[in-house]
């Protein structure tokens, strides 16, 4: 009895030693490989080298030790049941690690492509198109890899495989129920793919959604994040951009026309105001030189409505230009034509009381209101 216990104890310790040796060997190889890779990335300064070192380091830390353990299994002598359990455990861990590595490879391709198309430049329309497609397609690919990895892991279990076969054999009613339950999710997924292809919105697009001005900050398969001008975030379902109308100020170009409305008296010299608008825009760096116009767009019983029209390269400059023009035109009217500012005209008639009676009536009214 004692010799068999000792031999079993020694045998188990040998197995543990083999496994620990395989793990340590894998970690040493991992350290050496990524040490060399980091040095090469520092010398080349390439986007692909840096991305590979950054993304692959995590999954390879598990893959290499698991591979070495898998190679050592023929050298290990154990009972068939225990050996099968160890092999299956390592196989499951290796499958998950490989799936993780494939996902990281998708991220590497994303980094390489996006490094060539940057949106922090003036003319970034093409870059925003590419980034929108890459981000959404990356999320679709990650989901597909995850589903395949989960399916492979489940298929390694006989009971789960038999259960899946029985479910598929009687999946008539179940498929209808699942289809109805997943209808909204499938519609959302298809909406995300449709936006990636047709691109009604792109990253960094300027949009008006729910009466809020902002820029597209993030696009996922289920929702879109809009960074509003005051740094709030508006979260909108991705189906919103398929089903409802919205404004996209940078759909084909970022150029915009800005308007400023002034309400002035009828005595205002319109041509002088028009000349002043031209001088203001000429001296402004925000004006792109395309449009400069001032027109009388309305006349009410009290004021004239003047509309100043100007152009700028993008929405931010348009906003700054509008505020500056509004301020300068008001200062111009205050300094040169104060009588042209809005006023209320009224005529005071003494009829039917006469002047003395009118003064008496006003005095009486004043006395009545006094405490």
KOLMARNU-988732 format. One record per residue (C-alpha): y, z, x; residue number from 1. Coordinates in pm, 1 decimal, padded with zeros to 6 digits, m for minus. Example, Ala and Ser with C-alpha at 12.3 -4.5 7.8 and 13.67 -1.06 7.14 Angstrom:
<pt <m00450.0 00780.0 01230.0> 1>
<pt <m00106.0 00714.0 01367.0> 2>
This chain:
<pt <00000.0 00000.0 00000.0> 1>
<pt <00244.3 00108.9 00269.2> 2>
<pt <00202.0 m00203.4 00483.5> 3>
<pt <00261.0 m00426.9 00179.6> 4>
<pt <00579.6 m00237.2 00089.1> 5>
<pt <00704.1 m00261.1 00446.2> 6>
<pt <00625.3 m00630.8 00463.5> 7>
<pt <00800.0 m00689.9 00127.3> 8>
<pt <01102.2 m00493.0 00244.7> 9>
<pt <01116.4 m00690.3 00568.9> 10>
<pt <01075.6 m01015.9 00380.5> 11>
<pt <01366.1 m00938.5 00148.3> 12>
<pt <01586.0 m00840.4 00439.7> 13>
<pt <01499.5 m01167.5 00610.8> 14>
<pt <01608.4 m01357.8 00300.3> 15>
<pt <01935.2 m01165.7 00286.8> 16>
<pt <01989.7 m01229.3 00656.8> 17>
<pt <01926.2 m01602.8 00612.8> 18>
<pt <02171.9 m01619.0 00320.0> 19>
<pt <02437.7 m01419.4 00503.2> 20>
<pt <02389.9 m01640.4 00808.7> 21>
<pt <02433.8 m01954.2 00597.0> 22>
<pt <02748.6 m01815.8 00435.3> 23>
<pt <02898.5 m01712.2 00769.6> 24>
<pt <02812.6 m02049.3 00925.1> 25>
<pt <02972.3 m02230.6 00633.5> 26>
<pt <03289.8 m02020.9 00657.5> 27>
<pt <03312.1 m02084.4 01033.9> 28>
<pt <03277.5 m02461.0 00983.7> 29>
<pt <03535.8 m02439.5 00702.4> 30>
<pt <03781.5 m02256.7 00928.4> 31>
<pt <03739.2 m02505.0 01214.3> 32>
<pt <03770.8 m02810.7 00989.1> 33>
<pt <04088.7 m02693.0 00822.1> 34>
<pt <04236.0 m02568.7 01146.6> 35>
<pt <04196.4 m02920.8 01284.3> 36>
<pt <04320.7 m03069.9 00956.6> 37>
<pt <04632.3 m02851.4 00959.2> 38>
<pt <04715.9 m02955.9 01314.7> 39>
<pt <04673.0 m03324.0 01225.9> 40>
<pt <04890.8 m03282.5 00915.5> 41>
<pt <05166.8 m03122.9 01125.4> 42>
<pt <05162.6 m03416.5 01363.7> 43>
<pt <05149.0 m03697.1 01108.4> 44>
<pt <05379.1 m03539.8 00843.3> 45>
<pt <05204.4 m03756.5 00586.5> 46>
<pt <05199.7 m03665.2 00218.4> 47>
<pt <04824.4 m03728.9 00192.7> 48>
<pt <04730.7 m03511.7 00491.8> 49>
<pt <04942.3 m03219.4 00375.2> 50>
<pt <04807.9 m03250.3 00022.6> 51>
<pt <04444.6 m03262.8 00137.5> 52>
<pt <04481.5 m02948.7 00346.1> 53>
<pt <04661.3 m02766.8 00067.5> 54>
<pt <04434.1 m02863.2 m00222.9> 55>
<pt <04087.6 m02891.1 m00064.9> 56>
<pt <04095.0 m02563.3 00122.0> 57>
<pt <03999.6 m02352.5 m00180.3> 58>
<pt <03695.9 m02543.3 m00311.9> 59>
<pt <03562.9 m02623.2 00035.9> 60>
<pt <03558.1 m02251.7 00112.7> 61>
<pt <03278.7 m02226.1 m00144.8> 62>
<pt <03112.0 m02565.6 m00103.7> 63>
<pt <03030.4 m02539.1 00268.0> 64>
<pt <02861.3 m02195.7 00251.7> 65>
<pt <02667.5 m02300.1 m00058.6> 66>
<pt <02549.1 m02619.1 00113.9> 67>
<pt <02427.0 m02426.5 00418.2> 68>
<pt <02245.9 m02179.4 00191.9> 69>
<pt <02085.8 m02471.3 00008.6> 70>
<pt <01967.2 m02620.7 00338.9> 71>
<pt <01808.0 m02289.0 00435.5> 72>
<pt <01595.3 m02256.2 00121.4> 73>
<pt <01293.5 m02446.8 00271.7> 74>
<pt <01284.0 m02185.5 00550.5> 75>
<pt <01277.1 m01891.6 00310.5> 76>
<pt <00942.1 m01762.9 00191.4> 77>
<pt <00968.3 m01584.9 m00141.4> 78>
<pt <00790.8 m01567.9 m00470.6> 79>
<pt <00835.4 m01890.7 m00667.5> 80>
<pt <01021.9 m01717.5 m00951.7> 81>
<pt <01275.8 m01547.4 m00724.4> 82>
<pt <01321.6 m01858.5 m00512.8> 83>
<pt <01377.9 m02069.1 m00826.2> 84>
<pt <01637.6 m01819.3 m00949.0> 85>
<pt <01824.2 m01833.2 m00615.9> 86>
<pt <01813.8 m02211.7 m00607.0> 87>
<pt <01943.5 m02238.4 m00962.7> 88>
<pt <02222.6 m01990.6 m00895.4> 89>
<pt <02334.0 m02178.9 m00584.8> 90>
<pt <02307.0 m02509.3 m00773.1> 91>
<pt <02528.3 m02383.3 m01054.6> 92>
<pt <02786.3 m02248.4 m00810.8> 93>
<pt <02776.0 m02573.2 m00614.3> 94>
<pt <02825.3 m02780.5 m00930.7> 95>
<pt <03128.3 m02574.3 m01028.3> 96>
<pt <03272.3 m02596.7 m00677.1> 97>
<pt <03223.6 m02974.0 m00661.4> 98>
<pt <03396.7 m03008.8 m01000.0> 99>
<pt <03681.1 m02798.6 m00860.9> 100>
<pt <03698.0 m03027.7 m00556.9> 101>
<pt <03708.1 m03339.9 m00776.3> 102>
<pt <03998.0 m03188.9 m00972.0> 103>
<pt <04178.9 m03114.8 m00646.4> 104>
<pt <04120.9 m03475.7 m00534.5> 105>
<pt <04294.5 m03584.6 m00855.6> 106>
<pt <04587.2 m03362.6 m00755.1> 107>
<pt <04589.4 m03526.4 m00410.1> 108>
<pt <04622.2 m03871.5 m00564.1> 109>
<pt <04902.4 m03737.2 m00782.6> 110>
<pt <05090.5 m03598.5 m00481.9> 111>
<pt <05054.0 m03921.8 m00284.8> 112>
<pt <05180.0 m04137.1 m00571.1> 113>
<pt <05465.5 m03905.3 m00665.3> 114>
<pt <05579.1 m03884.0 m00303.0> 115>
<pt <05665.4 m04252.8 m00327.7> 116>
<pt <05851.5 m04220.6 m00657.3> 117>
<pt <06110.7 m03942.9 m00650.6> 118>
<pt <06337.7 m03865.4 m00943.6> 119>
<pt <06610.7 m03692.8 m00741.5> 120>
<pt <06785.5 m04025.9 m00676.6> 121>
<pt <07052.4 m04214.1 m00868.1> 122>
<pt <06839.3 m04499.8 m01001.2> 123>
<pt <06519.2 m04318.6 m01099.3> 124>
<pt <06403.1 m04512.2 m01406.6> 125>
<pt <06089.9 m04653.2 m01241.1> 126>
<pt <06009.9 m04315.9 m01083.1> 127>
<pt <06032.5 m04139.5 m01418.5> 128>
<pt <05799.9 m04395.1 m01573.8> 129>
<pt <05539.1 m04345.7 m01300.7> 130>
<pt <05566.8 m03966.5 m01304.5> 131>
<pt <05522.4 m03951.5 m01680.8> 132>
<pt <05208.5 m04166.0 m01671.0> 133>
<pt <05060.2 m03982.2 m01372.1> 134>
<pt <05115.1 m03633.3 m01513.9> 135>
<pt <04957.5 m03713.7 m01849.6> 136>
<pt <04667.0 m03914.6 m01706.5> 137>
<pt <04601.4 m03635.0 m01456.6> 138>
<pt <04561.3 m03386.0 m01739.9> 139>
<pt <04323.2 m03622.6 m01922.0> 140>
<pt <04114.9 m03669.0 m01604.3> 141>
<pt <04099.1 m03292.6 m01542.1> 142>
<pt <03972.5 m03233.5 m01895.7> 143>
<pt <03706.2 m03504.8 m01856.3> 144>
<pt <03587.1 m03359.4 m01523.6> 145>
<pt <03570.8 m03012.4 m01675.3> 146>
<pt <03366.6 m03134.0 m01972.9> 147>
<pt <03124.6 m03324.4 m01747.4> 148>
<pt <03081.8 m03024.5 m01516.5> 149>
<pt <03011.5 m02797.2 m01812.0> 150>
<pt <02760.3 m03045.0 m01951.4> 151>
<pt <02580.0 m03068.4 m01615.9> 152>
<pt <02565.5 m02689.0 m01587.0> 153>
<pt <02427.6 m02648.2 m01938.9> 154>
<pt <02166.2 m02918.5 m01887.2> 155>
<pt <02011.0 m02718.4 m01605.3> 156>
<pt <01886.2 m02462.5 m01859.3> 157>
<pt <01578.9 m02572.3 m02053.3> 158>
<pt <01656.6 m02356.8 m02354.8> 159>
<pt <02009.2 m02490.9 m02381.5> 160>
<pt <01878.3 m02847.5 m02338.9> 161>
<pt <01627.8 m02796.8 m02621.2> 162>
<pt <01895.9 m02636.3 m02835.0> 163>
<pt <02126.2 m02929.5 m02774.8> 164>
<pt <01850.0 m03172.6 m02867.5> 165>
<pt <01783.6 m02992.1 m03194.0> 166>
<pt <02154.0 m02980.2 m03273.6> 167>
<pt <02191.0 m03351.6 m03208.8> 168>
<pt <01889.2 m03422.6 m03429.7> 169>
<pt <02048.0 m03243.4 m03725.1> 170>
<pt <02413.1 m03315.8 m03654.7> 171>
<pt <02491.7 m03507.3 m03972.3> 172>
<pt <02681.6 m03239.2 m04160.1> 173>
<pt <02783.3 m03055.5 m03843.3> 174>
<pt <02952.9 m03364.7 m03701.7> 175>
<pt <03159.6 m03403.3 m04017.8> 176>
<pt <03270.1 m03039.4 m04004.5> 177>
<pt <03355.2 m03057.8 m03635.7> 178>
<pt <03534.3 m03387.7 m03688.9> 179>
<pt <03752.7 m03241.3 m03961.9> 180>
<pt <03823.5 m02930.1 m03756.9> 181>
<pt <03911.0 m03132.8 m03446.6> 182>
<pt <04115.2 m03395.0 m03629.3> 183>
<pt <04447.6 m03237.0 m03535.0> 184>
<pt <04342.8 m03187.0 m03173.9> 185>
<pt <04222.7 m03546.3 m03144.5> 186>
<pt <04548.7 m03669.7 m03298.8> 187>
<pt <04744.8 m03464.9 m03046.2> 188>
<pt <04535.8 m03600.5 m02758.1> 189>
<pt <04583.0 m03957.5 m02877.4> 190>
<pt <04956.4 m03895.6 m02915.3> 191>
<pt <04971.3 m03781.1 m02552.0> 192>
<pt <04788.3 m04094.3 m02436.0> 193>
<pt <05014.6 m04311.0 m02651.0> 194>
<pt <05326.0 m04154.5 m02497.6> 195>
<pt <05183.2 m04215.6 m02148.8> 196>
<pt <05137.0 m04584.4 m02231.5> 197>
<pt <05440.2 m04665.4 m02449.0> 198>
<pt <05674.7 m04406.7 m02291.4> 199>
<pt <05928.3 m04327.4 m02561.9> 200>
<pt <06011.4 m04031.8 m02335.9> 201>
<pt <05982.5 m03982.3 m01962.0> 202>
<pt <06039.5 m03701.6 m01717.4> 203>
<pt <06410.4 m03618.9 m01677.3> 204>
<pt <06509.2 m03826.8 m01981.5> 205>
<pt <06819.8 m03704.3 m02163.9> 206>
<pt <06732.3 m03652.7 m02530.4> 207>
<pt <06875.7 m03507.4 m02850.0> 208>
<pt <06602.6 m03319.6 m03035.8> 209>
<pt <06668.1 m03090.5 m03332.2> 210>
<pt <07042.9 m03130.8 m03262.4> 211>
<pt <06996.7 m02995.0 m02909.3> 212>
<pt <07098.4 m03181.8 m02591.8> 213>
<pt <06856.8 m03148.8 m02301.2> 214>
<pt <06632.9 m03311.0 m02043.4> 215>
<pt <06256.8 m03362.7 m02052.5> 216>
<pt <06117.8 m03104.7 m01810.0> 217>
<pt <05742.8 m03110.5 m01878.6> 218>
<pt <05502.6 m03331.7 m02074.4> 219>
<pt <05153.2 m03207.7 m02153.1> 220>
<pt <04880.2 m03335.9 m02382.0> 221>
<pt <04989.3 m03100.7 m02661.2> 222>
<pt <05359.5 m03023.3 m02620.3> 223>
<pt <05681.8 m03123.9 m02444.9> 224>
<pt <05925.2 m02883.3 m02278.2> 225>
<pt <06294.6 m02973.2 m02303.6> 226>
<pt <06544.5 m02797.4 m02077.1> 227>
<pt <06856.2 m02750.2 m02288.8> 228>
<pt <07204.4 m02759.1 m02133.1> 229>
<pt <07235.5 m02377.5 m02142.8> 230>
<pt <06897.8 m02339.7 m01960.8> 231>
<pt <06699.7 m02251.2 m02272.1> 232>
<pt <06366.5 m02426.4 m02319.9> 233>
<pt <06281.3 m02609.8 m02641.6> 234>
<pt <05904.6 m02646.3 m02693.5> 235>
<pt <05818.9 m02941.2 m02917.4> 236>
<pt <05472.0 m03066.3 m03022.6> 237>
<pt <05398.6 m03397.5 m02858.0> 238>
<pt <05330.6 m03556.6 m03197.1> 239>
<pt <05699.6 m03497.3 m03277.4> 240>
<pt <05798.6 m03791.2 m03055.9> 241>
<pt <05555.7 m04019.3 m03241.5> 242>
<pt <05629.2 m03911.1 m03597.4> 243>
<pt <06001.8 m03824.7 m03603.9> 244>
<pt <06320.9 m03999.3 m03489.4> 245>
<pt <06512.1 m03862.2 m03191.7> 246>
<pt <06780.6 m03980.1 m02949.9> 247>
<pt <06695.4 m04089.6 m02595.6> 248>
<pt <07012.0 m04143.6 m02393.8> 249>
<pt <06830.4 m04277.9 m02086.8> 250>
<pt <06568.1 m04502.6 m02247.9> 251>
<pt <06673.3 m04816.8 m02060.4> 252>
<pt <06972.9 m04696.6 m01857.8> 253>
<pt <07178.9 m04382.4 m01809.9> 254>
<pt <07517.2 m04545.8 m01881.1> 255>
<pt <07701.8 m04401.4 m02179.8> 256>
<pt <08029.2 m04437.6 m02369.3> 257>
<pt <08230.4 m04123.2 m02434.6> 258>
<pt <08489.2 m04066.5 m02706.5> 259>
<pt <08786.6 m03833.0 m02740.6> 260>
<pt <08969.7 m03793.8 m03071.6> 261>
<pt <09333.2 m03684.0 m03091.0> 262>
<pt <09524.4 m03602.9 m03410.1> 263>
<pt <09897.2 m03663.6 m03366.2> 264>
<pt <10212.2 m03717.4 m03565.7> 265>
<pt <10323.4 m04058.4 m03691.1> 266>
<pt <10604.9 m04062.1 m03437.4> 267>
<pt <10368.4 m04078.5 m03137.9> 268>
<pt <10420.7 m04376.5 m02904.2> 269>
<pt <10067.1 m04516.7 m02902.8> 270>
<pt <10121.8 m04757.3 m02614.1> 271>
<pt <10249.9 m04477.4 m02390.2> 272>
<pt <09938.6 m04273.4 m02464.3> 273>
<pt <09723.5 m04579.3 m02395.1> 274>
<pt <09890.5 m04631.2 m02057.0> 275>
<pt <09844.3 m04263.5 m01972.1> 276>
<pt <09472.6 m04288.9 m02055.2> 277>
<pt <09442.4 m04582.6 m01815.5> 278>
<pt <09611.9 m04384.0 m01538.7> 279>
<pt <09389.0 m04081.3 m01598.2> 280>
<pt <09069.5 m04286.0 m01583.8> 281>
<pt <09180.7 m04484.1 m01278.8> 282>
<pt <09227.8 m04160.0 m01083.9> 283>
<pt <08895.7 m04009.9 m01198.3> 284>
<pt <08578.5 m04035.5 m00988.1> 285>
<pt <08363.4 m03989.0 m01300.5> 286>
<pt <08480.7 m04316.6 m01459.1> 287>
<pt <08264.0 m04616.9 m01374.0> 288>
<pt <08535.5 m04876.5 m01448.8> 289>
<pt <08363.6 m05052.6 m01739.1> 290>
<pt <08535.9 m04936.4 m02057.7> 291>
<pt <08886.7 m04795.8 m02115.9> 292>
<pt <09029.8 m04817.8 m02464.5> 293>
<pt <09255.9 m04628.3 m02702.7> 294>
<pt <09280.2 m04723.2 m03070.5> 295>
<pt <09423.1 m04584.5 m03392.9> 296>
<pt <09106.3 m04532.8 m03593.2> 297>
<pt <09246.2 m04351.1 m03897.5> 298>
<pt <09570.4 m04253.0 m04071.2> 299>
<pt <09584.3 m03960.7 m04312.0> 300>
<pt <09873.7 m03818.7 m04512.6> 301>
<pt <09959.2 m03583.2 m04222.8> 302>
<pt <09835.4 m03727.4 m03888.8> 303>
<pt <09716.0 m04031.6 m03701.7> 304>
<pt <09369.6 m04032.6 m03547.6> 305>
<pt <09356.1 m04175.2 m03195.5> 306>
<pt <09021.6 m04253.8 m03036.5> 307>
<pt <08997.3 m04278.9 m02659.5> 308>
<pt <08687.4 m04465.9 m02543.6> 309>
<pt <08560.9 m04444.7 m02184.9> 310>
<pt <08240.6 m04509.6 m01989.2> 311>
<pt <08048.1 m04323.6 m01720.9> 312>
<pt <07727.1 m04363.8 m01522.0> 313>
<pt <07531.3 m04087.4 m01697.3> 314>
<pt <07556.2 m03823.3 m01967.1> 315>
<pt <07672.4 m03542.8 m01737.2> 316>
<pt <07962.9 m03745.4 m01601.3> 317>
<pt <08045.6 m03864.9 m01951.8> 318>
<pt <08079.0 m03505.7 m02069.8> 319>
<pt <08299.2 m03410.5 m01775.2> 320>
<pt <08512.7 m03720.6 m01826.6> 321>
<pt <08562.3 m03650.0 m02197.7> 322>
<pt <08672.0 m03290.6 m02135.1> 323>
<pt <08910.7 m03397.1 m01859.1> 324>
<pt <09067.2 m03680.9 m02062.5> 325>
<pt <09114.0 m03456.5 m02367.7> 326>
<pt <09290.4 m03194.6 m02157.5> 327>
<pt <09514.0 m03440.0 m01970.9> 328>
<pt <09622.0 m03629.0 m02283.4> 329>
<pt <09716.9 m03305.1 m02458.2> 330>
<pt <09917.4 m03197.8 m02152.6> 331>
<pt <10087.0 m03540.2 m02149.2> 332>
<pt <10192.2 m03509.6 m02514.5> 333>
<pt <10311.1 m03150.8 m02470.0> 334>
<pt <10523.6 m03240.7 m02166.5> 335>
<pt <10666.5 m03576.0 m02278.6> 336>
<pt <10638.7 m03602.9 m02656.8> 337>
<pt <10620.0 m03254.8 m02809.5> 338>
<pt <10751.1 m03389.8 m03140.7> 339>
<pt <10443.8 m03613.9 m03159.7> 340>
<pt <10209.6 m03317.0 m03195.0> 341>
<pt <10076.6 m03255.2 m03547.5> 342>
<pt <10332.1 m03104.4 m03783.8> 343>
<pt <10366.3 m03025.6 m04152.5> 344>
<pt <10674.2 m03164.2 m04333.6> 345>
<pt <10815.0 m03005.5 m04650.3> 346>
<pt <11128.4 m03047.1 m04861.9> 347>
<pt <11292.7 m02742.4 m05022.5> 348>
<pt <11471.6 m02824.0 m05347.8> 349>
<pt <11723.8 m02593.1 m05524.2> 350>
<pt <11660.1 m02745.5 m05865.8> 351>
<pt <11652.0 m02613.3 m06143.3> 352>
<pt <11810.9 m02282.4 m06035.6> 353>
<pt <12096.3 m02398.8 m05818.4> 354>
<pt <12162.2 m02262.3 m05471.6> 355>
<pt <12288.4 m01917.1 m05577.8> 356>
<pt <12012.7 m01867.1 m05835.3> 357>
<pt <11748.0 m01986.9 m05584.2> 358>
<pt <11865.8 m01732.3 m05328.0> 359>
<pt <11860.3 m01464.0 m05599.6> 360>
<pt <11505.0 m01556.6 m05701.3> 361>
<pt <11382.4 m01550.5 m05341.9> 362>
<pt <11549.7 m01211.6 m05286.1> 363>
<pt <11386.0 m01077.3 m05600.2> 364>
<pt <11044.8 m01198.6 m05491.4> 365>
<pt <11095.9 m01040.3 m05150.3> 366>
<pt <11193.0 m00707.3 m05307.7> 367>
<pt <10882.9 m00716.5 m05529.1> 368>
<pt <10653.5 m00765.6 m05230.5> 369>
<pt <10819.1 m00485.6 m05031.6> 370>
<pt <10645.3 m00143.9 m05057.0> 371>
